[in-house]
Amino acid sequence: MVLGPRLDLRQSQSLVMTPQLQQAIKLLALSNLEIETFIGEALEGNPLLDLGGPDLAGAPATGPAGAPAAAIDERGEGPAEPPRLTSPETSAVDRLIGEGRGGEDRPLDHEVHAGERERDTGDGSETAPRDSPLGDWSGEIRLSGGGEDGPDIERHGGGELSLVEHLEAQLGAATGDALLAGIARYLIGLLDEAGYLPVPLGEVALDLGIEMPEAEAALAVVQSLDPTGVGARTLGECIALQAREADRLDPCMARLIDNLDLVARGDLPRLKRLCAVDDEDMADMLAELRGYDPKPGLRFGAEPGGAVVPDILITPARTRPEDGADLPPGWDIALNEATLPRLIVNRGYFLELRGNCTDKASRAWLSDKLTDANWLIKALDQRQKTILKVAAELVRQQDGFFRHGVSQLKPLTLRTVAEAIGMHESTVSRVTSNKYLNCPRGTYELKYFFTSGVAAAGGEGGASAEAVKAAIRRLIDAEDPKAILSDDTLVDLLKDKGFELARRTVAKYREAIGLGSSVQRRRQKAIAAAR
């Protein structure tokens, strides 16, 4: 066989993701607060970008002269037609984003006509009373980008001191010995978020090269600081420190603290014998024990934290349907404009820069910056449309939850929503990632509405796992302390409510919501009854 060079001509197809399309996919998965950070970085890197004033998302931005500034051509005289950048994608939305033509999609603020309104999944037979928070709805789902009437949800930063900072601030007054203060500061740095010392004191003395009495003296300094109980090595020591501070660490209380395992098991007769007290004294001691904080360090944040800021705002629609159309109750769906800056192209600055660009390199740089600015504005606009489209379908699918609560939450998958709105499942997954929705019932992560289902009694339909958990919680909360419900009894009661579940499934859901077994609940309620 002879080896030799040759030329072959082959034809093949491949999907190439342009940098613009990759950036659009990344933007879709970011939350509003992350988008705000991204826009801040874009403003620093592109002098042609500027923040616009308050306006509806999707409305055309205007420049200094009042002309549209969302996308201008290199002459600064009007809209530029961007060149085709990629081959068509499988989804129309992805295709427009990939070509940098997101603005060609239908407007964000769409006036829904009577024939275009979409119905929700409810039967429309039940409506909320007019005086309820969810009453007096219209039958349309209106999409908007928010506005002045939307709630101004501000980001609350955690300005409180951390536990370490709070303790170190007290060291100067607690001891005047510099060596002791240094050891105490080292111990403070080892505390966990609950305020406990997880490292053996002997190991600390070995690491610092000090004697054990010095380490114990430093630990005593830490345990004298506020809040009382920090620096403890066990739960019993933490409770004992607080009881000593309250001058209640008598021999009976000390024996009770030494036998916290019996308290957890609810073995009251044995505790009364060990402590040599009667029923009334034991009830007082248990009530006092409940007043102590088992995790005193949690009063202080380990690091600054902030409240969850929703990306989507859902409120009941207050206008009546047009022409008396028979429409189900609807909702107003808007993006949270409080955390969503609006970008525009600064036309005046662009014209000024273009007049000063005399060489080819400068003109090429300015052209690239203009292209990047126009593309980013269109990509952000398309992102808003996609999020609102997914949110609208989510509201239609889970209409029962928004009207009646978690008991009406239905099983839902990403594929179901994707097929309903004509998008790929991965696009819906990116939209629902790290985003929150605010409605009259509270603030929820979008992933919360996608739950697995369980079979319904009779084999018809199904219920979501969250609805089953809510039903289990209601049954256990209403149980008689003298007749605790076993898992087998819960299975029968849930079957009467229409849930066909196995005993192990009930046990799994019960443990998932933090409820103990029937034996554990019986002991807990026996202790509670001993108050």
TORLUMKOL-308302 format. One line per field, with one value per residue (C-alpha): residue number from 1; x, y, z; residue in three letters. Coordinates in nm, 2 decimals. Layout:
num <- [NUM, ...]
px <- [X, ...]
py <- [Y, ...]
pz <- [Z, ...]
residu <- [ALA, ...]
//
This chain:
num <- [1, 2, 3, 4, 5, 6, 7, 8, 9, 10, 11, 12, 13, 14, 15, 16, 17, 18, 19, 20, 21, 22, 23, 24, 25, 26, 27, 28, 29, 30, 31, 32, 33, 34, 35, 36, 37, 38, 39, 40, 41, 42, 43, 44, 45, 46, 47, 48, 49, 50, 51, 52, 53, 54, 55, 56, 57, 58, 59, 60, 61, 62, 63, 64, 65, 66, 67, 68, 69, 70, 71, 72, 73, 74, 75, 76, 77, 78, 79, 80, 81, 82, 83, 84, 85, 86, 87, 88, 89, 90, 91, 92, 93, 94, 95, 96, 97, 98, 99, 100, 101, 102, 103, 104, 105, 106, 107, 108, 109, 110, 111, 112, 113, 114, 115, 116, 117, 118, 119, 120, 121, 122, 123, 124, 125, 126, 127, 128, 129, 130, 131, 132, 133, 134, 135, 136, 137, 138, 139, 140, 141, 142, 143, 144, 145, 146, 147, 148, 149, 150, 151, 152, 153, 154, 155, 156, 157, 158, 159, 160, 161, 162, 163, 164, 165, 166, 167, 168, 169, 170, 171, 172, 173, 174, 175, 176, 177, 178, 179, 180, 181, 182, 183, 184, 185, 186, 187, 188, 189, 190, 191, 192, 193, 194, 195, 196, 197, 198, 199, 200, 201, 202, 203, 204, 205, 206, 207, 208, 209, 210, 211, 212, 213, 214, 215, 216, 217, 218, 219, 220, 221, 222, 223, 224, 225, 226, 227, 228, 229, 230, 231, 232, 233, 234, 235, 236, 237, 238, 239, 240, 241, 242, 243, 244, 245, 246, 247, 248, 249, 250, 251, 252, 253, 254, 255, 256, 257, 258, 259, 260, 261, 262, 263, 264, 265, 266, 267, 268, 269, 270, 271, 272, 273, 274, 275, 276, 277, 278, 279, 280, 281, 282, 283, 284, 285, 286, 287, 288, 289, 290, 291, 292, 293, 294, 295, 296, 297, 298, 299, 300, 301, 302, 303, 304, 305, 306, 307, 308, 309, 310, 311, 312, 313, 314, 315, 316, 317, 318, 319, 320, 321, 322, 323, 324, 325, 326, 327, 328, 329, 330, 331, 332, 333, 334, 335, 336, 337, 338, 339, 340, 341, 342, 343, 344, 345, 346, 347, 348, 349, 350, 351, 352, 353, 354, 355, 356, 357, 358, 359, 360, 361, 362, 363, 364, 365, 366, 367, 368, 369, 370, 371, 372, 373, 374, 375, 376, 377, 378, 379, 380, 381, 382, 383, 384, 385, 386, 387, 388, 389, 390, 391, 392, 393, 394, 395, 396, 397, 398, 399, 400, 401, 402, 403, 404, 405, 406, 407, 408, 409, 410, 411, 412, 413, 414, 415, 416, 417, 418, 419, 420, 421, 422, 423, 424, 425, 426, 427, 428, 429, 430, 431, 432, 433, 434, 435, 436, 437, 438, 439, 440, 441, 442, 443, 444, 445, 446, 447, 448, 449, 450, 451, 452, 453, 454, 455, 456, 457, 458, 459, 460, 461, 462, 463, 464, 465, 466, 467, 468, 469, 470, 471, 472, 473, 474, 475, 476, 477, 478, 479, 480, 481, 482, 483, 484, 485, 486, 487, 488, 489, 490, 491, 492, 493, 494, 495, 496, 497, 498, 499, 500, 501, 502, 503, 504, 505, 506, 507, 508, 509, 510, 511, 512, 513, 514, 515, 516, 517, 518, 519, 520, 521, 522, 523, 524, 525, 526, 527, 528, 529, 530, 531]
px <- [0.00, 0.14, 0.10, 0.07, -0.09, -0.42, -0.70, -1.06, -1.37, -1.64, -1.96, -2.10, -2.34, -2.26, -2.42, -2.20, -2.28, -2.17, -2.04, -2.36, -2.58, -2.37, -2.40, -2.78, -2.81, -2.60, -2.82, -3.14, -3.01, -2.92, -3.16, -3.25, -2.99, -2.72, -2.84, -2.79, -2.43, -2.38, -2.52, -2.29, -1.99, -2.12, -2.16, -1.79, -1.67, -1.88, -1.90, -2.20, -2.42, -2.62, -2.90, -3.25, -3.52, -3.82, -4.02, -4.20, -3.96, -3.97, -4.08, -3.85, -3.58, -3.52, -3.20, -3.13, -3.31, -3.61, -3.53, -3.52, -3.19, -3.24, -3.05, -2.90, -2.68, -2.33, -2.45, -2.66, -2.97, -3.20, -3.24, -2.96, -3.04, -2.79, -2.63, -2.72, -2.48, -2.58, -2.77, -3.13, -3.18, -3.45, -3.64, -3.77, -3.67, -3.32, -3.28, -3.36, -3.13, -2.85, -2.89, -2.90, -3.26, -3.44, -3.62, -3.81, -4.02, -4.36, -4.36, -4.32, -4.62, -4.88, -5.24, -5.44, -5.76, -6.07, -6.00, -5.64, -5.69, -5.58, -5.78, -5.63, -5.66, -5.94, -6.30, -6.40, -6.68, -6.53, -6.44, -6.30, -6.53, -6.50, -6.37, -6.09, -5.73, -5.78, -6.12, -6.25, -6.03, -6.04, -6.02, -5.70, -5.34, -5.16, -4.79, -4.59, -4.25, -4.36, -4.39, -4.46, -4.75, -4.55, -4.42, -4.08, -3.90, -3.57, -3.28, -3.22, -2.85, -2.74, -2.57, -2.55, -2.23, -2.12, -2.07, -1.69, -1.70, -1.95, -1.74, -1.41, -1.55, -1.61, -1.26, -1.10, -1.35, -1.34, -0.97, -0.67, -0.41, -0.28, -0.18, -0.52, -0.70, -0.49, -0.58, -0.95, -0.94, -0.80, -1.08, -1.34, -1.22, -1.27, -1.64, -1.90, -2.21, -2.41, -2.14, -2.00, -1.63, -1.59, -1.22, -1.09, -0.93, -0.62, -0.57, -0.59, -0.33, -0.10, -0.14, -0.06, 0.21, 0.05, -0.03, -0.38, -0.46, -0.40, -0.63, -0.90, -0.87, -0.91, -1.22, -1.37, -1.32, -1.50, -1.78, -1.83, -1.91, -2.25, -2.46, -2.44, -2.37, -2.11, -1.79, -1.97, -1.85, -2.17, -2.54, -2.55, -2.26, -2.44, -2.76, -2.57, -2.40, -2.73, -2.88, -2.58, -2.62, -2.99, -2.89, -3.10, -2.83, -2.94, -2.87, -3.21, -3.16, -2.80, -2.92, -3.19, -2.93, -2.70, -2.99, -3.10, -3.12, -3.40, -3.57, -3.55, -3.71, -3.98, -3.90, -4.06, -4.10, -3.73, -3.64, -3.86, -3.69, -3.34, -3.42, -3.63, -3.91, -4.28, -4.50, -4.53, -4.16, -4.08, -4.32, -4.16, -3.81, -3.90, -4.07, -3.75, -3.54, -3.73, -3.65, -3.28, -3.12, -2.95, -2.77, -2.69, -2.45, -2.74, -2.86, -2.58, -2.52, -2.21, -2.20, -2.41, -2.73, -3.02, -3.38, -3.49, -3.58, -3.84, -3.78, -4.15, -4.45, -4.79, -5.10, -5.47, -5.60, -5.85, -6.02, -6.32, -6.31, -6.41, -6.75, -6.86, -6.66, -6.69, -6.33, -6.17, -6.00, -5.67, -5.35, -5.12, -4.76, -4.47, -4.10, -3.96, -3.84, -3.68, -3.40, -3.40, -3.21, -3.30, -3.02, -3.01, -2.75, -2.63, -2.68, -2.54, -2.21, -2.19, -2.22, -1.95, -1.71, -1.78, -1.69, -1.35, -1.27, -1.02, -0.83, -0.95, -0.87, -1.08, -1.38, -1.36, -1.35, -1.65, -1.84, -1.77, -1.89, -2.21, -2.27, -2.21, -2.44, -2.73, -2.70, -2.70, -3.01, -3.19, -3.07, -3.20, -3.53, -3.57, -3.48, -3.76, -4.01, -3.90, -3.93, -4.27, -4.39, -4.28, -4.43, -4.76, -4.78, -4.68, -4.97, -5.21, -5.08, -5.09, -5.39, -5.54, -5.24, -5.26, -5.63, -5.66, -5.31, -5.07, -5.35, -5.43, -5.07, -5.06, -4.77, -4.58, -4.27, -4.04, -4.14, -4.50, -4.43, -4.18, -4.43, -4.71, -4.50, -4.31, -3.96, -3.70, -3.70, -3.34, -3.46, -3.74, -3.49, -3.26, -3.56, -3.67, -3.31, -3.23, -3.55, -3.83, -4.19, -4.39, -4.77, -5.04, -4.95, -4.58, -4.25, -4.16, -3.87, -3.99, -3.86, -4.11, -4.40, -4.24, -4.31, -4.34, -4.69, -4.85, -5.13, -5.49, -5.74, -5.93, -5.64, -5.78, -5.55, -5.28, -5.15, -4.82, -4.58, -4.62, -5.00, -4.95, -4.70, -4.94, -5.22, -4.99, -4.90, -5.27, -5.36, -5.07, -5.13, -5.49, -5.42, -5.53, -5.24, -5.40, -5.45, -5.13, -5.17, -4.94, -4.81, -5.07, -5.35, -5.22, -5.23, -5.60, -5.68, -5.50, -5.67, -6.01, -5.88, -5.80, -5.42, -5.31, -4.98, -4.78, -4.67, -4.31, -4.40, -4.60, -4.30, -4.07, -4.29, -4.34, -3.97, -3.91, -4.13, -3.95, -4.22, -4.12, -4.27, -4.57, -4.35, -4.15, -4.46, -4.62, -4.31, -4.30, -4.67, -4.63, -4.35, -4.56, -4.85, -4.63, -4.60]
py <- [0.00, 0.33, 0.64, 0.98, 1.32, 1.40, 1.65, 1.56, 1.78, 1.70, 1.87, 1.87, 2.06, 2.19, 2.42, 2.71, 2.93, 3.29, 3.49, 3.70, 3.39, 3.26, 3.59, 3.59, 3.24, 3.36, 3.67, 3.45, 3.26, 3.57, 3.72, 4.09, 4.17, 3.99, 4.17, 4.50, 4.40, 4.30, 4.63, 4.82, 4.64, 4.70, 5.08, 5.09, 4.91, 5.08, 5.47, 5.47, 5.30, 5.51, 5.45, 5.56, 5.71, 5.53, 5.38, 5.06, 4.78, 4.72, 5.08, 5.24, 5.44, 5.80, 5.99, 6.35, 6.47, 6.25, 6.01, 5.64, 5.54, 5.17, 5.10, 5.35, 5.31, 5.43, 5.77, 5.82, 5.89, 5.60, 5.23, 5.01, 4.68, 4.44, 4.18, 3.81, 3.66, 3.29, 3.02, 2.98, 2.81, 2.57, 2.83, 3.15, 3.34, 3.19, 3.26, 3.63, 3.66, 3.48, 3.72, 4.03, 4.10, 4.06, 4.38, 4.23, 4.01, 4.14, 4.44, 4.38, 4.59, 4.42, 4.54, 4.22, 4.22, 4.03, 3.76, 3.72, 3.67, 3.34, 3.15, 3.00, 2.64, 2.69, 2.63, 2.99, 2.87, 3.00, 3.36, 3.53, 3.76, 4.12, 4.22, 3.96, 4.04, 3.84, 3.96, 4.18, 4.04, 4.07, 3.79, 3.88, 3.82, 4.14, 4.16, 4.47, 4.56, 4.72, 5.09, 5.36, 5.17, 4.86, 4.80, 4.95, 4.65, 4.77, 4.55, 4.54, 4.49, 4.32, 4.60, 4.42, 4.31, 3.96, 3.73, 3.76, 4.14, 4.16, 3.95, 4.11, 4.45, 4.33, 4.19, 4.52, 4.55, 4.18, 4.15, 4.38, 4.10, 4.13, 3.76, 3.64, 3.87, 3.73, 3.37, 3.47, 3.64, 3.32, 3.11, 3.36, 3.29, 2.92, 2.95, 2.82, 3.02, 2.89, 3.02, 2.68, 2.59, 2.27, 2.23, 2.05, 2.30, 2.08, 2.10, 2.48, 2.49, 2.27, 2.48, 2.81, 2.65, 2.76, 2.58, 2.43, 2.67, 2.97, 2.82, 2.76, 3.11, 3.25, 3.03, 3.16, 3.52, 3.42, 3.26, 3.57, 3.78, 3.86, 3.67, 3.43, 3.07, 3.14, 2.95, 2.64, 2.30, 2.11, 2.19, 2.12, 2.36, 2.63, 2.59, 2.58, 2.91, 3.07, 2.92, 3.04, 3.39, 3.39, 3.26, 2.94, 2.68, 2.50, 2.12, 2.02, 2.23, 2.10, 1.74, 1.82, 1.98, 1.68, 1.46, 1.64, 1.31, 1.21, 1.54, 1.48, 1.13, 1.27, 1.04, 1.26, 1.00, 0.92, 1.29, 1.36, 1.08, 1.21, 1.57, 1.48, 1.72, 1.69, 1.75, 2.12, 2.19, 1.97, 2.17, 2.50, 2.37, 2.25, 2.59, 2.76, 2.53, 2.63, 2.99, 2.94, 2.98, 2.66, 2.85, 3.20, 3.28, 3.28, 3.61, 3.77, 3.72, 3.54, 3.76, 4.04, 3.91, 4.06, 3.99, 3.80, 4.04, 3.91, 3.93, 3.90, 4.08, 3.92, 4.11, 4.04, 4.23, 4.50, 4.59, 4.41, 4.22, 4.41, 4.35, 4.13, 3.84, 3.52, 3.50, 3.34, 3.55, 3.70, 3.86, 4.14, 4.02, 4.26, 4.26, 4.43, 4.76, 4.85, 4.62, 4.63, 4.93, 5.04, 5.09, 5.33, 5.44, 5.79, 5.93, 6.27, 6.13, 5.89, 6.18, 6.37, 6.08, 6.01, 6.37, 6.33, 5.98, 6.07, 5.74, 5.40, 5.23, 5.48, 5.45, 5.07, 5.08, 5.32, 5.09, 4.79, 4.97, 5.07, 4.72, 4.58, 4.84, 4.78, 4.40, 4.42, 4.64, 4.40, 4.09, 4.24, 4.33, 3.97, 3.84, 4.03, 3.90, 3.54, 3.57, 3.72, 3.46, 3.18, 3.35, 3.39, 3.03, 2.94, 3.14, 2.97, 2.63, 2.70, 2.92, 2.71, 2.78, 3.16, 3.15, 2.89, 2.81, 2.51, 2.26, 2.33, 2.31, 2.08, 1.86, 2.05, 1.99, 2.21, 2.02, 2.10, 2.48, 2.46, 2.28, 2.53, 2.84, 2.69, 2.70, 2.45, 2.29, 2.42, 2.78, 2.74, 2.59, 2.90, 3.13, 2.96, 2.94, 3.17, 3.39, 3.47, 3.55, 3.77, 3.73, 3.80, 3.47, 3.56, 3.53, 3.20, 3.07, 2.98, 2.63, 2.59, 2.56, 2.26, 1.96, 1.59, 1.43, 1.15, 0.93, 1.03, 0.79, 0.62, 0.67, 1.01, 1.31, 1.36, 1.60, 1.77, 1.66, 2.00, 1.96, 1.62, 1.77, 2.05, 1.79, 1.58, 1.89, 1.99, 1.64, 1.63, 1.98, 1.89, 1.55, 1.49, 1.47, 1.16, 1.00, 1.05, 0.96, 0.68, 0.67, 0.39, 0.61, 0.90, 0.68, 0.61, 0.97, 1.09, 0.83, 0.98, 1.31, 1.17, 1.09, 0.73, 0.69, 0.41, 0.42, 0.48, 0.77, 0.93, 0.88, 1.04, 1.35, 1.37, 1.37, 1.62, 1.88, 1.83, 1.63, 1.34, 1.00, 0.92, 0.81, 1.14, 1.35, 1.17, 1.25, 1.61, 1.67, 1.50, 1.75, 2.04, 1.92, 1.92, 2.30]
pz <- [0.00, -0.11, 0.11, -0.05, -0.01, -0.17, -0.15, -0.06, -0.08, 0.18, 0.26, 0.62, 0.84, 1.19, 1.44, 1.53, 1.82, 1.77, 2.06, 2.04, 2.08, 2.36, 2.54, 2.49, 2.64, 2.94, 2.98, 2.99, 3.29, 3.50, 3.76, 3.75, 4.01, 3.81, 3.50, 3.69, 3.76, 3.40, 3.27, 3.50, 3.35, 3.00, 3.08, 3.19, 2.87, 2.61, 2.60, 2.37, 2.62, 2.87, 3.12, 3.01, 3.22, 3.36, 3.09, 3.01, 2.92, 2.55, 2.47, 2.22, 2.39, 2.29, 2.26, 2.35, 2.04, 2.10, 1.82, 1.88, 2.04, 2.10, 1.77, 1.53, 1.23, 1.19, 1.05, 1.36, 1.14, 1.20, 1.26, 1.13, 0.96, 1.12, 0.90, 0.92, 1.17, 1.20, 1.03, 1.14, 1.48, 1.58, 1.77, 1.62, 1.94, 1.94, 1.57, 1.61, 1.90, 1.71, 1.42, 1.65, 1.55, 1.88, 1.82, 1.53, 1.76, 1.86, 2.10, 2.47, 2.57, 2.36, 2.36, 2.38, 2.17, 2.26, 2.01, 2.13, 2.50, 2.63, 2.88, 3.20, 3.30, 3.55, 3.46, 3.55, 3.77, 4.09, 4.16, 4.47, 4.67, 4.58, 4.92, 4.91, 4.81, 4.49, 4.40, 4.11, 3.84, 3.47, 3.23, 3.05, 3.12, 3.03, 2.98, 3.07, 3.18, 3.50, 3.56, 3.82, 3.96, 4.04, 4.40, 4.45, 4.61, 4.74, 4.82, 5.19, 5.28, 5.60, 5.79, 6.12, 6.28, 6.24, 6.55, 6.53, 6.51, 6.79, 7.02, 6.94, 7.02, 7.37, 7.43, 7.55, 7.83, 7.92, 7.99, 8.01, 7.96, 7.60, 7.58, 7.71, 7.47, 7.18, 7.27, 7.31, 6.97, 6.82, 6.99, 6.85, 6.50, 6.55, 6.66, 6.42, 6.31, 6.61, 6.85, 6.95, 6.97, 6.75, 6.82, 7.14, 7.37, 7.40, 7.03, 7.05, 7.33, 7.12, 6.81, 6.99, 7.21, 7.54, 7.86, 7.91, 8.20, 7.97, 7.71, 7.97, 8.10, 7.75, 7.69, 8.01, 7.88, 7.56, 7.75, 7.95, 7.64, 7.50, 7.39, 7.68, 7.57, 7.30, 7.33, 7.46, 7.34, 7.39, 7.41, 7.78, 7.84, 7.64, 7.83, 8.16, 8.08, 8.03, 8.34, 8.54, 8.40, 8.51, 8.85, 8.80, 8.79, 9.10, 9.16, 9.01, 8.70, 8.66, 8.67, 8.41, 8.18, 8.23, 8.10, 7.79, 7.61, 7.84, 7.77, 7.40, 7.45, 7.67, 7.96, 8.22, 8.50, 8.50, 8.49, 8.79, 8.99, 8.89, 8.98, 9.28, 9.19, 9.15, 8.84, 8.90, 8.95, 8.65, 8.43, 8.55, 8.48, 8.13, 8.06, 8.17, 7.96, 7.65, 7.72, 7.66, 7.32, 7.20, 6.92, 7.05, 6.76, 6.50, 6.63, 6.43, 6.06, 5.95, 5.65, 5.51, 5.36, 5.17, 5.12, 4.81, 4.54, 4.29, 3.92, 3.82, 3.98, 3.95, 4.06, 4.00, 3.70, 3.81, 3.48, 3.34, 3.01, 2.70, 2.54, 2.83, 2.71, 2.91, 3.03, 3.34, 3.60, 3.49, 3.61, 3.54, 3.48, 3.49, 3.53, 3.85, 3.71, 4.04, 3.96, 3.59, 3.44, 3.08, 2.83, 2.54, 2.29, 2.36, 2.01, 2.08, 2.21, 1.92, 1.67, 1.86, 1.85, 1.49, 1.40, 1.57, 1.42, 1.14, 1.09, 0.99, 1.32, 1.52, 1.29, 1.31, 1.69, 1.70, 1.46, 1.68, 1.99, 1.82, 1.70, 2.05, 2.20, 1.95, 2.00, 2.38, 2.38, 2.15, 2.35, 2.68, 2.51, 2.39, 2.73, 2.89, 2.63, 2.68, 3.06, 3.04, 2.79, 3.03, 3.33, 3.15, 3.07, 3.42, 3.56, 3.32, 3.42, 3.80, 3.81, 4.09, 4.31, 4.27, 4.35, 4.62, 4.75, 4.75, 4.77, 4.41, 4.28, 3.99, 3.86, 3.60, 3.39, 3.19, 2.88, 2.92, 2.94, 2.65, 2.42, 2.51, 2.42, 2.13, 2.29, 2.37, 2.71, 2.78, 2.72, 2.98, 3.22, 3.18, 3.23, 3.56, 3.70, 3.99, 3.94, 4.18, 4.14, 4.37, 4.39, 4.66, 4.83, 4.87, 4.69, 4.53, 4.32, 3.97, 4.01, 4.30, 4.05, 3.87, 4.09, 4.05, 4.07, 4.26, 4.14, 4.24, 4.38, 4.10, 3.85, 3.73, 3.71, 3.98, 4.24, 4.30, 4.57, 4.74, 4.76, 4.92, 5.17, 5.26, 5.32, 5.55, 5.74, 5.79, 5.91, 6.16, 6.29, 6.36, 6.53, 6.89, 7.13, 7.28, 6.93, 6.73, 6.36, 6.24, 5.88, 5.80, 5.93, 5.72, 5.42, 5.47, 5.54, 5.24, 5.03, 5.14, 5.02, 4.67, 4.71, 4.64, 4.83, 4.97, 5.34, 5.25, 5.03, 5.32, 5.55, 5.29, 5.25, 5.63, 5.69, 5.40, 5.58, 5.91, 6.10, 6.32, 6.34, 6.55, 6.84, 6.83, 6.80, 7.10, 7.31, 7.20, 7.28, 7.62, 7.70, 7.58, 7.79, 8.10, 8.10]
residu <- [MET, VAL, LEU, GLY, PRO, ARG, LEU, ASP, LEU, ARG, GLN, SER, GLN, SER, LEU, VAL, MET, THR, PRO, GLN, LEU, GLN, GLN, ALA, ILE, LYS, LEU, LEU, ALA, LEU, SER, ASN, LEU, GLU, ILE, GLU, THR, PHE, ILE, GLY, GLU, ALA, LEU, GLU, GLY, ASN, PRO, LEU, LEU, ASP, LEU, GLY, GLY, PRO, ASP, LEU, ALA, GLY, ALA, PRO, ALA, THR, GLY, PRO, ALA, GLY, ALA, PRO, ALA, ALA, ALA, ILE, ASP, GLU, ARG, GLY, GLU, GLY, PRO, ALA, GLU, PRO, PRO, ARG, LEU, THR, SER, PRO, GLU, THR, SER, ALA, VAL, ASP, ARG, LEU, ILE, GLY, GLU, GLY, ARG, GLY, GLY, GLU, ASP, ARG, PRO, LEU, ASP, HIS, GLU, VAL, HIS, ALA, GLY, GLU, ARG, GLU, ARG, ASP, THR, GLY, ASP, GLY, SER, GLU, THR, ALA, PRO, ARG, ASP, SER, PRO, LEU, GLY, ASP, TRP, SER, GLY, GLU, ILE, ARG, LEU, SER, GLY, GLY, GLY, GLU, ASP, GLY, PRO, ASP, ILE, GLU, ARG, HIS, GLY, GLY, GLY, GLU, LEU, SER, LEU, VAL, GLU, HIS, LEU, GLU, ALA, GLN, LEU, GLY, ALA, ALA, THR, GLY, ASP, ALA, LEU, LEU, ALA, GLY, ILE, ALA, ARG, TYR, LEU, ILE, GLY, LEU, LEU, ASP, GLU, ALA, GLY, TYR, LEU, PRO, VAL, PRO, LEU, GLY, GLU, VAL, ALA, LEU, ASP, LEU, GLY, ILE, GLU, MET, PRO, GLU, ALA, GLU, ALA, ALA, LEU, ALA, VAL, VAL, GLN, SER, LEU, ASP, PRO, THR, GLY, VAL, GLY, ALA, ARG, THR, LEU, GLY, GLU, CYS, ILE, ALA, LEU, GLN, ALA, ARG, GLU, ALA, ASP, ARG, LEU, ASP, PRO, CYS, MET, ALA, ARG, LEU, ILE, ASP, ASN, LEU, ASP, LEU, VAL, ALA, ARG, GLY, ASP, LEU, PRO, ARG, LEU, LYS, ARG, LEU, CYS, ALA, VAL, ASP, ASP, GLU, ASP, MET, ALA, ASP, MET, LEU, ALA, GLU, LEU, ARG, GLY, TYR, ASP, PRO, LYS, PRO, GLY, LEU, ARG, PHE, GLY, ALA, GLU, PRO, GLY, GLY, ALA, VAL, VAL, PRO, ASP, ILE, LEU, ILE, THR, PRO, ALA, ARG, THR, ARG, PRO, GLU, ASP, GLY, ALA, ASP, LEU, PRO, PRO, GLY, TRP, ASP, ILE, ALA, LEU, ASN, GLU, ALA, THR, LEU, PRO, ARG, LEU, ILE, VAL, ASN, ARG, GLY, TYR, PHE, LEU, GLU, LEU, ARG, GLY, ASN, CYS, THR, ASP, LYS, ALA, SER, ARG, ALA, TRP, LEU, SER, ASP, LYS, LEU, THR, ASP, ALA, ASN, TRP, LEU, ILE, LYS, ALA, LEU, ASP, GLN, ARG, GLN, LYS, THR, ILE, LEU, LYS, VAL, ALA, ALA, GLU, LEU, VAL, ARG, GLN, GLN, ASP, GLY, PHE, PHE, ARG, HIS, GLY, VAL, SER, GLN, LEU, LYS, PRO, LEU, THR, LEU, ARG, THR, VAL, ALA, GLU, ALA, ILE, GLY, MET, HIS, GLU, SER, THR, VAL, SER, ARG, VAL, THR, SER, ASN, LYS, TYR, LEU, ASN, CYS, PRO, ARG, GLY, THR, TYR, GLU, LEU, LYS, TYR, PHE, PHE, THR, SER, GLY, VAL, ALA, ALA, ALA, GLY, GLY, GLU, GLY, GLY, ALA, SER, ALA, GLU, ALA, VAL, LYS, ALA, ALA, ILE, ARG, ARG, LEU, ILE, ASP, ALA, GLU, ASP, PRO, LYS, ALA, ILE, LEU, SER, ASP, ASP, THR, LEU, VAL, ASP, LEU, LEU, LYS, ASP, LYS, GLY, PHE, GLU, LEU, ALA, ARG, ARG, THR, VAL, ALA, LYS, TYR, ARG, GLU, ALA, ILE, GLY, LEU, GLY, SER, SER, VAL, GLN, ARG, ARG, ARG, GLN, LYS, ALA, ILE, ALA, ALA, ALA, ARG]
//
